[in-house]
Amino acid sequence: MAPYDEWNRIEEEEEEELQDTSWLEGKRDVILFCIDCSESMLDLYEDPEYEDAQTCHLFTALDAAMQIQKKKIIVGPNDQVGIMLFNTTRRGPKGSQGSDIKKGTYLYQPIGPLSAPSIQELIQLLNAFREDNNTLREEFPPVEDKYVAMGDVFTSANWILRDGAPKTATKRVFLITNQDNPHPGQGSRQLLTSARTTLVDLAQSGVAVEPFFISTEDKPFDVSKFYRAVLLPNNLVDDDEDHDPSNPSVLNEAISISRIEDLLAQMRFHEVPKRAQFSIPLELGQDFVIGVKGYGLVTEQKKGAYRYFAETENGIKVAESRTLYVNALTNKEIDKTKVLFGMDLGGDKEAAAGKTSSNFDPSVMRLVKAGERPFYTAEEVKKFRTLGLEPGIKLLGFKDADTLAFEDNIKHSHFIYPDELAYSGSKRTFSALLKSLIKKNKIGLVRVLTRRNATPTFCAMVPQMEQTDDAGWTEPAGFHLIPLPFADDIRQATVEKGLRAGKPLTEAAMPFIHKITIKRGGYPPDSYPNPALAYHNEQLQASAFREEYDPSEFEDQTLPAYDSMHKKIGSLIKTWKEAFVMDDSADVVEAPPAKAGTKRKADTSVDEAEIRAKYDNDTMSKLRVDQLKEFLKSKSLPVSGKKADLIDRVSEYFDKKG
């Protein structure tokens, strides 16, 4: 019989299971940096990284935009980035892209494919600022006395994205400013209304605005002065429901940067667009359906796929590959829709004789003669996987939340959120179900089919309410879909009983564990990149920009800070190790009970006199490891380590015994 992967593969381009997110790579991501260029953004202050050097907020914002582009040119070469500055008197040349945008705004870098020359131009500008701190002020003179209306800023951004970004791309605006009240004085109410109206126009055209507000001790950023009334809500409440406008959840993920050097770190968290992996209906009952979107919260980042290039008259171009099915006899291309799939199977005697079994039903079965192969169309093979179901989520029932065990989570979960555009009223119904399950401490049991060629799975639908921590990060409200394992997905552990350290030893370890525990919300994965992947990307980046790369300068962020840990908890660990040596239970090994079987165990029993004779003749190396361990167990000695360690331990025993 042919392997399953061969006969069930409909086509090589077929999408795989839930964890495969390669299909997302085809959609481009477009980011337009809208950076404030006002007087306060150009004010110089001491650089926190370099001695005897000065910097400004505008330089840090441009540097962050440059770093994002350098990273995207490796991990997302199909993405596009642009830079627009506002509150500046500089204007673009007539006839160029962005020359007709609103006054006070300037398109420094037009939206286009990522390229090394455009990034190098930005790098040269930043290097020039390092040598002369007046470079940015001379290059982008700030407006005087009056700020540009934010409605004009959003309008200019809308025009730039409309003319430069692909229609099917994910479009976002990164708004960077330190002005919490850009329209003080009279007429501010009208300007506020205009800003919100133009922001709604951006949202309706499929553009998401992600603001980054710069807040310092000298000039704290107060969102309530202007942006709280402008930014669009992003919480799980119906538009008709009442909500508190002072609640920070109504802001569209506004990030307040208290330390300007953290701007790049915050942008990296928001760099990857939130792309839904599936958009399917959720069936709550008979003819009772709402729409939901599914997101993958955990995805492994891998190296980019290599490509083939071909030399043409117009230069080197990417070679596109495609699969063709060819008839081996005629050597002509075959229509893929006419390809059948099958496997080698035997037949019964009645079929070989040309007879029909009495149990044969021609409406549901196919009679195959001996030596022949059963064939299936691509649509039939797809039904084998999907069981003929359409994509969707069907609610089967409810269970107590404590019935979900920790070991039931064997795959990455998905997060679902209501899709109001698919079915009107989805948000209201979704919110009611979420609140009801949390109130009753229940979870949902659902059948899930995410795509037409995926496999149906049973999932636990675990509710999560919206939560905001001290740092401003918000966990959205929604449901986690946790794939439940089948019976053969979970295997019994070989060790049935594990020995735990005693209470004195546990209490001795608590002081240094508390001192090295990650504070403020846990482990931030983006702060510790995969060293192998980061090393690979740095070499590609240096090759793309024709820079020399020194491998010795690579810094592995995952390495523990041994020096600081030794200073901080060295004495505590030393105290714990002393207590560990004195604990007798640390060397005790309890093997799992032997199971019944047909094979006879090897004889590991050995007489002490025989061991003594081997010791006297210096031939203990002829003993087996299991014999040495059995002898050490009988003497209550440790059995860990290699064979040489066991021999040394036995020798020490006889040396002391004399």
C-alpha positions in Angstrom: 0.0 0.0 0.0 1.4 3.4 -0.9 2.1 5.8 2.0 -0.8 8.1 3.1 1.1 11.2 2.2 1.5 10.1 -1.4 -2.0 8.9 -2.4 -3.9 11.5 -0.3 -2.0 14.5 -1.6 -4.2 16.3 -4.0 -1.7 18.9 -5.2 1.7 20.0 -3.9 0.4 23.6 -3.3 -2.3 22.3 -1.0 -2.5 24.0 2.3 -1.6 21.9 5.3 -3.0 21.8 8.8 -3.7 24.6 11.2 -0.1 25.3 12.2 0.9 26.0 8.6 0.8 29.8 8.1 2.8 29.9 4.8 -0.4 30.9 3.0 -0.2 34.3 4.9 3.0 35.2 3.2 1.2 36.0 -0.1 -0.5 39.0 1.4 1.6 42.2 1.5 1.9 44.4 4.5 2.1 48.2 4.0 3.3 50.5 6.9 3.2 54.3 6.6 5.2 56.0 9.3 3.6 59.4 10.2 6.2 61.1 12.3 5.7 64.5 14.0 8.3 67.0 13.0 7.4 69.9 15.4 9.8 72.0 17.4 9.5 69.7 20.5 10.4 66.6 18.5 13.6 68.4 17.3 14.7 69.5 20.8 18.1 68.1 21.7 18.8 66.1 24.8 21.6 63.8 26.1 21.9 60.5 24.3 21.4 57.7 26.8 23.6 55.3 24.8 26.5 57.4 23.7 28.6 59.7 25.9 29.1 63.3 24.9 26.4 63.0 22.2 22.9 64.5 21.8 19.8 63.2 20.1 16.2 64.1 19.6 12.8 62.4 19.3 12.7 62.8 15.5 16.0 61.0 15.1 14.8 58.1 17.3 11.6 57.8 15.3 13.5 57.7 12.0 16.0 55.3 13.4 13.2 53.0 14.5 11.6 53.2 11.0 15.0 52.3 9.5 15.4 49.3 11.8 12.0 48.0 11.0 12.7 48.3 7.2 16.1 46.5 7.6 14.3 43.6 9.4 11.4 43.5 6.9 13.7 43.3 3.9 14.8 39.9 5.3 11.6 38.4 6.8 9.1 40.2 4.5 10.7 41.2 1.2 7.3 41.7 -0.4 6.1 44.3 2.2 6.2 48.0 1.5 7.1 51.0 3.8 6.7 54.7 3.5 7.6 57.7 5.7 5.5 60.9 6.0 6.5 63.8 8.1 4.0 66.4 9.4 4.4 69.8 11.1 7.2 70.7 8.6 7.4 73.5 6.0 9.2 71.3 3.5 7.3 70.4 0.4 7.8 67.7 -2.2 8.8 68.6 -5.8 5.9 69.1 -8.2 4.9 66.0 -10.1 6.3 63.6 -7.6 4.3 61.1 -5.5 2.8 62.9 -2.5 3.3 66.4 -4.0 -0.4 67.1 -3.8 -1.0 66.2 -0.2 -2.0 68.7 2.5 0.1 71.7 3.4 2.4 71.0 6.4 2.9 67.4 5.5 5.8 66.0 3.5 6.3 62.5 2.0 10.0 61.8 2.7 10.0 58.1 1.5 7.2 57.2 -1.0 5.5 53.8 -0.5 7.2 51.2 -2.5 8.9 47.8 -2.3 11.7 47.6 0.2 15.0 48.3 -1.4 18.6 48.7 -0.1 19.2 52.1 -1.8 16.2 53.8 -0.1 17.2 52.4 3.3 20.8 53.4 2.8 19.6 57.0 2.0 17.9 57.1 5.4 21.0 55.7 7.1 23.1 58.4 5.5 20.7 61.0 6.9 21.0 59.6 10.4 24.8 59.4 10.2 24.8 63.0 9.1 22.8 64.0 12.2 25.4 62.2 14.4 28.1 64.5 13.0 25.9 67.7 12.9 22.8 67.8 15.2 21.3 70.6 13.1 20.9 68.3 10.1 17.3 67.3 10.7 16.3 70.8 11.6 17.8 72.1 8.3 16.4 69.1 6.3 12.9 69.3 7.7 12.2 72.9 9.1 9.3 72.8 11.7 6.2 74.9 11.3 6.0 78.0 13.6 3.2 79.2 15.9 0.6 76.7 14.7 0.4 73.0 14.3 -1.0 71.2 11.3 -4.6 70.0 11.8 -4.6 66.2 12.5 -7.5 65.9 10.1 -5.1 67.0 7.4 -2.5 64.5 8.6 -5.0 61.6 8.3 -6.2 62.9 4.9 -2.7 63.0 3.5 -2.0 59.5 4.9 -5.2 58.3 3.2 -4.2 59.8 -0.2 -0.7 58.4 0.0 -2.0 54.8 0.8 -4.7 55.1 -1.8 -2.2 56.0 -4.6 0.8 53.9 -3.5 -0.4 50.8 -1.6 -1.8 47.6 -3.3 -5.5 47.2 -2.9 -5.3 43.7 -1.3 -2.5 44.7 1.1 -2.8 45.0 4.9 -2.5 48.8 5.4 -1.4 50.4 8.7 -0.3 53.8 9.9 2.3 54.2 12.7 1.5 57.6 14.2 4.5 58.9 16.3 4.1 62.2 18.2 4.7 63.8 21.6 2.0 66.5 21.3 -1.0 65.5 23.4 -3.0 68.6 22.4 -2.2 69.6 18.8 -5.1 72.0 18.6 -5.2 74.3 21.7 -7.3 77.4 21.8 -10.4 78.3 19.9 -11.8 76.1 17.2 -10.4 73.0 18.7 -13.8 71.3 18.9 -14.2 71.6 15.1 -10.7 70.4 14.5 -11.3 67.4 16.8 -14.5 66.5 14.9 -12.6 66.8 11.6 -9.8 64.6 12.8 -12.2 61.8 14.0 -14.2 62.0 10.7 -11.0 61.6 8.6 -9.9 58.8 10.8 -13.2 57.0 10.2 -12.5 57.5 6.5 -9.2 55.7 7.0 -10.8 52.9 8.8 -13.5 52.4 6.2 -10.8 52.2 3.5 -9.1 49.3 5.4 -6.4 51.3 7.2 -5.6 50.7 10.8 -3.9 53.5 12.9 -1.5 52.4 15.6 -0.4 55.4 17.7 2.9 55.6 19.6 2.8 58.5 22.1 6.1 59.7 23.5 5.8 60.6 27.1 8.7 62.0 29.3 9.0 63.1 32.9 9.3 66.8 31.7 6.4 66.5 29.3 3.9 63.6 30.2 1.5 62.6 27.5 -2.2 63.1 28.5 -4.4 61.1 26.2 -7.6 62.7 27.5 -6.8 66.1 26.1 -7.4 65.1 22.4 -6.7 61.6 21.3 -9.2 59.8 23.6 -12.1 61.5 21.7 -10.4 60.9 18.3 -9.2 57.3 18.3 -11.7 54.6 17.4 -12.9 52.1 20.0 -11.5 48.6 20.0 -13.4 46.7 22.7 -15.9 43.9 22.7 -19.0 45.9 23.3 -21.8 46.7 20.9 -21.8 50.2 19.4 -25.2 50.8 21.0 -24.1 49.9 24.5 -23.0 52.5 27.0 -19.3 52.5 28.0 -17.0 54.7 30.0 -15.0 57.0 27.7 -12.3 57.3 30.4 -11.7 53.5 30.1 -8.3 53.0 28.3 -9.8 50.0 26.4 -11.6 52.4 24.1 -8.3 53.5 22.6 -7.1 51.6 19.5 -4.1 50.0 21.3 -2.5 53.4 22.0 1.0 52.8 23.2 2.5 55.4 25.5 6.3 55.4 25.3 7.7 56.6 28.7 11.3 55.9 27.6 12.0 57.1 24.0 14.7 54.4 23.6 11.9 51.8 24.0 10.2 53.0 20.8 11.8 50.4 18.6 11.0 47.6 21.1 7.3 48.7 21.1 7.2 48.8 17.3 8.5 45.3 17.0 5.6 44.0 19.0 3.2 45.7 16.6 5.3 45.1 13.4 3.5 41.8 12.4 0.0 42.6 11.2 -3.0 40.8 12.8 -4.1 38.6 9.9 -7.0 36.3 10.5 -6.1 32.7 9.7 -9.8 31.8 9.0 -13.2 33.5 8.9 -16.0 31.0 9.4 -19.5 30.8 10.9 -20.1 29.7 14.5 -23.3 27.6 14.8 -24.8 28.0 18.2 -28.0 26.1 17.5 -30.5 25.3 14.8 -30.5 28.1 12.2 -28.6 30.3 14.8 -25.3 31.4 13.3 -22.8 34.2 14.0 -19.5 35.1 12.3 -16.0 34.7 13.9 -12.4 35.2 12.9 -9.6 33.0 14.1 -6.1 34.2 14.9 -2.9 32.2 15.7 -1.3 33.5 18.9 1.8 31.3 18.7 3.6 30.7 15.4 7.1 29.5 14.9 9.3 31.9 12.9 11.4 30.1 10.4 14.0 31.0 7.8 12.7 32.5 4.6 12.3 30.1 1.6 15.1 30.2 -0.9 14.4 31.2 -4.5 15.7 30.5 -7.9 16.8 33.4 -10.2 17.1 33.5 -13.9 19.3 35.8 -16.0 17.2 37.6 -18.6 17.8 40.5 -21.0 16.3 42.9 -18.5 18.4 41.6 -15.7 18.1 38.9 -13.0 14.5 38.0 -12.2 12.9 35.5 -9.8 12.0 32.2 -11.4 8.5 31.1 -10.7 8.0 27.3 -10.3 4.8 25.4 -11.0 3.9 21.7 -11.1 2.8 20.0 -14.3 1.3 16.5 -14.7 2.6 14.8 -17.8 1.4 11.7 -19.5 4.3 9.2 -19.6 3.2 7.8 -23.0 2.3 10.9 -24.9 4.6 13.3 -23.0 1.7 15.9 -23.0 0.4 17.9 -20.1 -2.7 16.5 -18.3 -5.5 18.5 -16.8 -5.2 18.3 -13.1 -8.9 18.0 -12.6 -8.9 14.7 -14.5 -6.2 13.1 -12.3 -7.4 10.2 -10.2 -5.9 9.0 -6.9 -5.7 5.4 -5.7 -3.7 2.7 -3.9 -2.8 -0.9 -4.5 -5.2 -3.4 -2.9 -6.0 -7.0 -3.2 -9.4 -8.5 -4.1 -11.6 -11.4 -2.9 -12.2 -14.7 -4.7 -15.7 -13.7 -5.7 -14.5 -10.5 -7.4 -11.7 -12.5 -9.2 -14.3 -14.9 -10.5 -16.5 -12.0 -11.7 -19.2 -12.7 -9.2 -21.0 -10.1 -7.1 -21.2 -10.5 -3.3 -24.7 -10.6 -1.8 -23.7 -7.8 0.5 -22.6 -5.5 -2.3 -24.4 -2.2 -2.6 -23.5 -0.4 -5.9 -24.9 2.9 -4.6 -22.2 3.2 -1.9 -19.5 0.8 -2.9 -17.3 0.1 -5.9 -16.5 -3.4 -6.9 -12.8 -3.8 -7.8 -11.4 -6.9 -9.4 -8.3 -8.6 -8.0 -5.1 -6.9 -9.1 -6.8 -3.7 -10.0 -6.7 -0.4 -8.1 -9.6 1.6 -6.7 -9.5 5.2 -7.9 -11.0 8.4 -6.4 -11.4 11.9 -7.7 -9.8 14.9 -6.1 -13.1 15.9 -4.6 -13.7 12.4 -3.1 -10.2 12.4 -1.6 -10.9 15.8 0.0 -14.1 14.3 1.5 -12.0 11.6 3.2 -10.3 14.3 5.1 -13.2 16.7 5.8 -15.9 14.0 6.2 -18.0 16.1 3.8 -18.4 18.9 6.3 -18.3 22.6 5.4 -15.9 25.0 7.2 -17.4 26.2 10.5 -17.6 25.8 14.2 -20.5 23.9 15.7 -21.3 24.2 19.4 -22.0 20.7 20.8 -22.5 21.5 24.5 -20.9 22.8 27.7 -18.7 21.3 30.5 -17.3 22.5 33.8 -14.1 24.5 33.4 -12.2 22.2 35.8 -12.8 19.2 33.5 -10.2 20.5 31.1 -6.9 19.0 32.2 -3.5 20.5 31.6 -2.3 17.5 29.5 -5.3 18.0 27.1 -3.5 21.0 25.5 -1.2 19.2 23.0 -1.4 21.7 20.1 -1.3 25.4 19.6 -4.6 27.0 20.3 -6.5 29.6 18.2 -8.2 32.7 19.4 -11.6 33.6 17.9 -13.2 37.0 17.8 -16.6 38.1 16.4 -16.9 39.1 12.8 -19.7 41.7 12.6 -19.3 42.1 8.8 -20.2 38.5 8.2 -23.4 38.4 10.3 -25.0 41.4 11.9 -25.3 41.1 15.6 -22.3 38.7 16.0 -20.5 41.0 18.4 -23.5 41.3 20.8 -24.3 37.5 20.7 -20.6 36.6 21.1 -20.3 39.0 24.1 -23.4 37.5 25.8 -22.1 34.0 25.4 -18.7 34.9 26.7 -20.0 36.6 29.8 -22.4 33.8 30.5 -19.7 31.1 30.4 -17.4 33.1 32.6 -20.2 33.7 35.1 -21.1 30.0 35.3 -17.5 28.8 35.1 -18.2 26.7 32.0 -16.3 25.9 28.8 -17.8 25.1 25.4 -17.3 21.8 23.5 -17.2 22.5 19.7 -16.5 20.7 16.4 -14.1 22.8 14.3 -13.3 22.7 10.6 -11.2 25.8 9.7 -10.7 25.3 5.9 -12.2 23.1 3.2 -9.2 20.8 3.1 -8.5 20.7 6.8 -9.4 17.9 9.2 -12.3 18.2 11.6 -11.3 18.4 15.3 -13.0 18.6 18.6 -12.0 21.7 20.6 -12.5 23.2 24.0 -13.8 26.8 23.8 -12.3 28.5 26.8 -13.5 32.1 27.5 -11.2 35.0 28.3 -12.3 38.4 29.6 -10.4 41.6 28.7 -7.6 42.4 31.1 -5.2 45.4 31.3 -2.0 45.3 33.2 0.1 48.1 34.7 2.3 48.4 31.6 -0.8 49.1 29.4 -0.8 45.7 27.5 -4.3 44.4 27.1 -5.5 40.8 26.7 -8.6 41.0 24.4 -11.9 39.4 25.2 -12.7 36.2 23.2 -12.5 32.4 23.2 -9.4 30.2 23.0 -10.0 27.1 20.8 -7.9 24.3 22.3 -7.7 21.1 20.2 -8.7 18.1 22.3 -6.6 14.9 21.9 -8.0 11.6 20.9 -7.4 8.6 23.1 -4.2 7.5 21.2 -2.7 11.0 21.3 -1.9 10.7 25.0 0.5 7.9 26.2 1.0 6.7 29.7 4.2 8.0 31.2 6.9 5.3 32.0 7.5 6.7 35.4 4.5 6.2 37.6 5.9 7.9 40.7 8.4 10.7 41.0 10.4 11.7 44.1 10.2 15.3 45.2 12.6 17.2 47.3 11.8 17.7 51.0 10.3 20.8 52.5 13.7 22.1 53.9 15.4 21.8 50.5 12.4 23.5 48.8 12.4 26.4 51.2 16.1 26.8 50.8 15.6 27.3 47.0 12.8 29.9 47.3 15.0 33.0 48.0 17.1 32.8 44.8 14.1 31.7 42.7 12.3 34.9 43.7 15.3 37.0 42.9 15.7 35.8 39.3 11.9 35.5 38.5 10.9 37.7 35.5 8.7 40.5 36.7 5.9 42.5 35.1 3.8 40.1 33.2 6.2 37.3 32.4 8.5 36.3 29.6 8.6 38.7 26.6 9.5 36.4 23.6 10.3 39.2 21.2 13.1 40.4 23.5 14.9 37.1 23.1 15.1 36.1 19.4 16.1 32.7 18.3 19.9 32.9 18.1 20.2 30.7 15.0 17.6 32.6 13.2 19.0 36.0 14.3 22.5 35.0 13.2 21.2 33.9 9.8 19.2 37.2 9.3 22.2 39.4 10.3 24.4 37.8 7.6 21.7 38.2 5.0 21.2 41.8 6.1 24.9 42.5 5.8 25.0 40.9 2.3 21.9 43.0 1.2 23.5 46.3 2.3 27.0 45.3 1.2 28.4 45.6 4.7 31.2 43.7 6.3 29.9 41.3 8.9 32.0 40.2 11.9 30.6 36.9 13.4 32.4 37.6 16.7 30.1 40.7 17.2 27.0 38.6 17.2 25.2 38.8 20.6 23.1 35.9 21.8 20.2 37.4 23.8 19.2 34.0 25.2 22.5 33.5 27.1 21.9 33.9 30.9 23.7 36.9 32.5 26.0 34.7 34.5 28.1 37.5 36.1 25.1 39.5 37.4 23.4 36.3 38.5 26.5 35.3 40.4 26.7 38.6 42.2 22.9 38.6 42.9 22.3 35.1 44.0 25.7 33.3 44.2 25.7 33.1 48.0 22.1 31.8 48.1 22.8 29.1 45.6 25.9 28.0 47.5 23.8 27.7 50.7 21.2 25.7 48.8 23.9 23.3 47.4 25.2 22.7 50.8 21.6 21.7 51.9 21.3 19.6 48.8 24.4 17.5 49.6 23.1 16.9 53.2 19.7 15.7 51.9 19.7 11.9 51.8 16.7 11.7 49.5 18.6 13.4 46.7 20.5 10.1 45.8 17.5 7.8 46.2 16.2 6.3 42.9 12.9 4.5 42.7 12.3 2.6 39.6 8.8 2.1 38.1 7.2 -1.3 38.8 8.1 -4.0 36.3 5.4 -4.9 33.8 4.4 -8.5 32.8 6.1 -9.6 29.6 7.4 -12.6 27.8 11.0 -11.5 27.7 13.2 -12.5 30.6 15.2 -9.7 32.2 19.0 -9.9 32.2 20.5 -11.2 35.4 22.0 -8.1 37.1 22.7 -9.8 40.5 26.3 -9.9 41.5 28.1 -11.1 44.6 30.1 -8.6 46.6 32.9 -11.1 46.7 33.0 -11.1 42.9 33.1 -7.3 42.9 35.9 -7.4 45.5 37.9 -9.8 43.4 37.5 -7.5 40.3 38.6 -4.6 42.5 41.7 -6.4 43.8 42.7 -7.5 40.2 41.9 -4.0 38.8 39.5 -5.5 36.3 36.3 -3.8 37.3 36.0 -2.4 33.7 34.8 -5.9 32.7 31.6 -5.4 34.8 28.5 -4.2 33.1 26.9 -0.9 34.0 23.7 -2.5 35.3 25.8 -4.7 37.6 27.7 -1.7 39.0 24.4 0.2 39.6 22.8 -2.8 41.3 25.8 -3.1 43.7 25.7 0.7 44.4 21.9 0.5 45.1 22.5 -2.2 47.6 24.9 0.0 49.4 22.6 3.1 49.2 25.1 4.9 47.0 24.3 7.2 44.1 23.9 5.5 40.7 24.2 8.6 38.4 26.9 9.3 36.0 28.9 7.3 33.3 30.5 3.9 33.8 33.8 5.5 34.9 32.0 7.4 37.6 30.4 4.2 38.8 33.7 2.4 38.9 35.3 5.3 40.9 32.4 5.2 43.4 32.8 1.4 43.9 36.5 1.9 44.3 36.0 4.6 47.0 33.6 2.2 48.8 36.3 -0.6 49.0 39.0 1.9 49.8 37.1 3.1 52.9 36.2 -0.4 53.9 39.8 -1.5 53.7 
